[in-house]
Amino acid sequence: MDIILDNQHFKVIGTKEKITIADSFVVRQNKIGGGNGEAKLYIGQNNVETRSFFGNTGFVVHCFLMKTDLQKYLEETKAEYLMPEQPYVNKETLPNLWNLRKTKIDALPNRIDFEIIEQTQIAGPRIYVNSNDIAYKIIRELSLPNITFISVVKLLDQNGKLNYYFRLFADYFGNVEHPYVVEKEEEEIIDSNAPLEEKKQLIRARVGQGEYRAKLLAECPFCPITLISDDRLLIASHIKPWITSNDFEKTDPKNGFMLTPTFDRLFDRGFLSFTDDKRTILSPFLSNMTYSKLNISDNKIIPHLPTKGREEYLKYHRENILKK
């Protein structure tokens, strides 16, 4: 798999799918517990898998962040900054911190390079890294504990040099959307002047139920990837997320696919998307091993994928949901 970042071509060598950000790593202003936070980051167990990805004992590797990714992460976590779900020590300062951090990130160059160094002085089965570079400090400053994770893609540039592409993501305890945002959206529907039945349809469509699901099943009576047709095992998945759709798009069956739970999850989280000519697009932020276990590959034709009439929705998904 190849990707283009900042007009530069890279070959994807491998992926470290998820490094969870602990409370001990973040800066003091973001903490839930006490203490000032530690700069070292836990990246995995001292085993063959971690070593083959990062290198032998004492490794120093070149890494980078992309400004657009940091901006997107801030948008993903804005609701948590404004209406925190977690008991942060400095909860009242978070809304102002979001604005300050957004201004800071907007002023950065497109690509921010840094190095990480293995902390060999720490004994034990766990591998930690540290850095004095600005980009690494930005990771600590932006990350909110427990709901933030980092994915790292190992890349080879055109000069044969290894690069490690770091990207921050938010995960609200298994959900993409912040609970406050979901609650607010549903309140707005309830408080609207729409007829009662329309309100019910909109709220049901949010979880892939009601008339939306029935219409979608009529068009797509099986999962186009697995060909499973038992509707008890199918999820009515939105292509353009419900939360960013207008009222028509929320209940439009063309804004959806019927998918089995695993592929619904991949599609919803942006690890999988499709071209208008029914080919798969896989995100580099899951490993080839994971994809192979799911028996799916990049650029694979899905003959039964119903793309007609869904082109604009798929374009939105590729441009805004796909993790690329």
C-alpha positions in Angstrom: 0.0 0.0 0.0 1.3 3.5 -0.9 0.1 6.8 0.6 0.8 10.5 -0.3 1.5 13.0 2.6 2.5 16.6 2.0 3.0 15.8 -1.7 5.5 13.0 -0.8 5.0 9.4 -1.7 5.5 6.7 0.9 5.3 2.9 1.0 3.5 1.5 4.0 5.7 -1.0 5.8 3.6 -1.7 8.9 1.2 -0.3 11.4 1.1 -0.1 15.2 -2.6 0.1 15.5 -3.3 1.5 19.0 -1.2 3.1 21.7 -3.5 4.2 24.5 -2.7 7.5 26.2 -2.6 7.1 30.0 -3.2 9.8 32.6 0.4 9.6 33.6 1.6 10.8 30.2 -0.4 13.9 29.6 0.4 17.4 30.8 -0.8 18.6 34.2 -3.7 20.6 32.8 -5.3 17.5 31.2 -4.9 15.1 34.1 -7.6 13.3 35.9 -5.4 12.1 38.8 -2.6 13.9 40.8 1.0 14.5 39.8 2.6 16.5 37.1 2.7 13.8 34.5 5.6 11.8 33.0 7.1 12.5 29.6 7.7 8.9 28.8 5.3 7.1 26.5 4.5 3.3 26.7 4.6 1.9 23.2 4.3 -1.9 23.9 5.8 -5.0 25.4 9.4 -5.9 24.9 8.7 -8.6 22.3 9.4 -9.6 18.7 6.4 -7.7 17.4 7.3 -4.3 19.0 11.0 -4.8 18.2 10.4 -5.6 14.6 8.3 -2.4 14.3 10.5 0.1 16.2 14.0 -1.5 16.3 16.6 -3.0 18.5 17.4 -1.9 22.1 18.3 1.8 22.2 16.5 2.7 19.0 16.2 6.3 17.8 13.6 6.8 15.1 12.4 9.7 12.9 8.8 10.6 13.3 6.3 13.2 12.1 2.8 14.6 12.8 0.6 16.3 10.2 -1.1 19.6 11.1 -4.4 18.6 9.4 -4.5 15.5 11.6 -4.0 17.6 14.8 -6.7 20.0 13.7 -9.1 17.1 13.1 -8.3 15.6 16.5 -9.1 18.9 18.2 -12.4 19.0 16.4 -13.1 15.4 17.5 -12.4 16.3 21.1 -14.0 19.8 21.2 -17.1 18.5 22.9 -15.0 16.8 25.6 -13.1 20.1 26.2 -16.4 22.1 26.4 -18.6 19.5 28.3 -16.2 17.1 29.9 -17.3 13.5 30.7 -14.3 12.7 32.7 -13.4 14.2 36.2 -10.4 16.3 35.1 -8.5 18.1 37.9 -8.7 21.4 36.0 -12.1 20.8 34.5 -13.0 24.5 34.4 -10.0 25.5 32.3 -10.5 23.1 29.5 -12.8 25.3 27.3 -10.2 28.0 27.2 -7.4 25.5 26.7 -9.2 24.3 23.5 -9.1 27.8 22.0 -5.5 28.3 22.9 -4.4 25.0 21.5 -6.4 25.5 18.3 -4.6 28.8 17.7 -1.2 27.1 18.4 -1.8 24.2 16.0 -3.1 26.5 13.3 0.2 28.3 13.3 2.3 25.1 12.8 3.8 24.0 9.5 2.0 21.3 7.5 4.5 18.6 8.8 6.1 18.6 12.2 9.1 16.3 12.5 10.6 14.8 15.7 12.6 11.9 17.0 11.8 9.4 19.8 14.4 7.7 21.8 14.0 4.4 23.7 14.3 4.8 27.4 16.8 1.9 28.0 17.4 3.0 31.7 13.9 1.7 32.5 14.1 -2.0 33.3 11.3 -4.5 32.8 9.1 -6.0 30.1 7.6 -2.7 28.8 9.2 -0.4 26.2 9.0 3.4 26.8 10.1 6.3 24.6 10.8 10.0 25.2 11.7 13.1 23.2 12.6 16.8 23.8 11.2 17.8 20.4 8.2 20.2 20.1 6.0 17.7 18.2 6.3 15.2 21.1 5.4 17.9 23.6 2.4 18.8 21.4 1.2 15.1 21.7 1.3 15.4 25.5 -0.4 18.8 25.5 -3.3 17.8 23.2 -4.0 14.3 24.4 -6.8 13.7 26.8 -6.3 10.6 28.9 -8.3 7.4 28.3 -10.2 8.7 25.3 -7.1 9.3 23.1 -5.0 6.8 21.3 -2.2 7.0 18.8 -1.7 5.0 15.7 1.7 4.8 14.1 2.3 3.9 10.5 5.9 2.8 9.5 6.7 4.3 6.1 9.5 4.1 3.6 10.1 7.3 1.6 11.5 7.5 -2.0 15.0 7.9 -0.7 14.8 4.6 1.3 14.5 6.3 4.7 12.2 5.0 7.4 9.6 7.4 8.8 7.1 6.9 11.6 3.8 8.7 11.0 2.0 9.5 14.3 -1.7 10.3 14.4 -4.0 11.0 17.4 -7.5 9.7 17.5 -10.4 10.0 19.9 -12.5 7.1 21.1 -15.3 7.8 23.6 -15.3 4.5 25.4 -16.3 2.5 22.3 -18.2 5.3 20.5 -17.0 7.7 17.8 -19.3 10.5 18.9 -19.2 12.4 22.3 -22.2 11.6 24.5 -23.0 15.3 24.8 -23.2 15.8 21.0 -25.5 12.8 20.7 -27.8 14.1 23.5 -27.9 17.6 22.0 -28.8 16.3 18.6 -31.7 14.3 19.9 -32.9 17.2 22.1 -33.0 19.4 19.0 -35.1 16.9 17.2 -37.5 16.6 20.1 -37.7 20.4 20.5 -38.2 21.0 16.8 -41.5 21.9 15.1 -41.5 18.7 13.0 -44.6 16.4 13.2 -44.3 13.8 16.0 -44.1 10.9 13.5 -41.2 12.6 11.7 -39.4 13.1 15.0 -39.8 9.4 15.8 -38.4 8.5 12.4 -35.4 10.7 12.8 -34.5 9.3 16.2 -35.0 5.7 15.1 -32.8 6.4 12.0 -30.0 7.5 14.3 -29.5 3.9 15.4 -30.4 2.4 12.1 -33.9 1.5 12.9 -37.5 2.2 11.8 -38.4 3.3 8.3 -34.8 4.0 7.4 -33.8 0.4 8.1 -36.8 -1.0 6.3 -36.1 1.0 3.2 -32.5 0.2 3.2 -33.2 -3.5 3.6 -35.5 -3.4 0.6 -32.6 -2.0 -1.5 -29.8 -4.0 0.2 -31.2 -7.3 1.6 -27.7 -8.6 2.4 -24.2 -7.5 3.3 -22.5 -7.0 0.0 -19.1 -8.1 1.5 -20.1 -11.3 3.4 -23.4 -11.9 1.5 -25.1 -12.7 4.8 -28.8 -12.1 4.4 -30.2 -12.8 7.9 -31.4 -9.3 8.9 -30.8 -10.1 12.6 -27.1 -10.0 11.8 -27.2 -6.8 9.7 -26.7 -3.2 10.7 -28.1 -0.3 8.8 -25.0 1.8 8.5 -24.9 5.4 7.4 -22.4 6.4 4.8 -22.4 10.1 5.7 -22.7 10.0 9.5 -26.1 10.8 11.0 -24.7 13.6 13.1 -23.4 15.5 10.0 -26.4 14.8 7.8 -29.4 17.1 7.2 -32.9 15.8 7.9 -33.3 14.3 4.5 -29.9 12.6 4.5 -30.6 11.1 8.0 -33.5 9.0 6.6 -32.4 8.6 2.9 -31.8 4.9 2.2 -29.2 5.9 -0.4 -27.1 7.1 2.5 -26.5 3.6 3.8 -25.4 0.0 3.4 -26.5 -3.1 5.2 -23.3 -4.5 6.8 -22.4 -7.3 9.2 -21.2 -5.9 12.6 -17.4 -6.1 11.9 -17.6 -4.4 8.5 -20.0 -1.9 9.9 -17.4 -1.0 12.6 -14.6 -0.8 10.0 -16.7 1.5 7.8 -18.1 3.6 10.6 -14.6 4.1 12.0 -13.1 5.0 8.7 -10.8 2.0 8.3 -12.7 1.0 5.2 -14.3 2.9 2.3 -15.2 2.3 -1.3 -14.7 3.9 -4.7 -17.7 4.6 -7.0 -16.7 1.5 -9.1 -17.1 -0.8 -6.0 -13.4 -1.2 -5.0 -12.3 -1.2 -1.4 -10.0 1.5 0.1 -8.2 0.4 3.3 -6.8 2.8 5.8 -3.1 2.4 6.6 -4.0 2.8 10.3 -4.9 -0.9 10.6 -2.2 -3.5 10.0 -2.1 -5.8 7.0 -2.3 -8.7 9.5 -5.7 -7.5 10.8 -7.0 -7.0 7.3 -5.8 -10.5 6.2 -7.6 -12.0 9.2 -10.8 -10.3 8.0 -10.1 -11.7 4.5 -10.2 -8.2 2.9 -7.6 -6.4 0.8 -7.1 -3.0 -0.8 -8.6 -2.4 -4.2 -10.7 -5.5 -4.0 -13.9 -5.4 -6.2 -17.1 -5.9 -4.2 -19.5 -6.9 -7.0 -22.7 -6.6 -5.0 -21.9 -3.2 -3.5 -24.8 -0.9 -4.4 -23.0 2.3 -5.3 -25.5 3.8 -7.8 -27.1 6.9 -6.3 -24.6 6.8 -3.4 -21.8 8.6 -5.2 -22.0 11.9 -3.3 -22.3 10.1 0.1 -19.3 7.9 -0.7 -17.3 11.0 -1.7 -18.1 12.5 1.7 -17.0 9.3 3.4 -13.7 9.1 1.5 -12.9 12.8 2.2 -14.0 13.1 5.8 -14.4 9.7 7.5 -11.7 7.5 5.9 -8.5 7.5 8.0 -5.8 8.2 5.4 
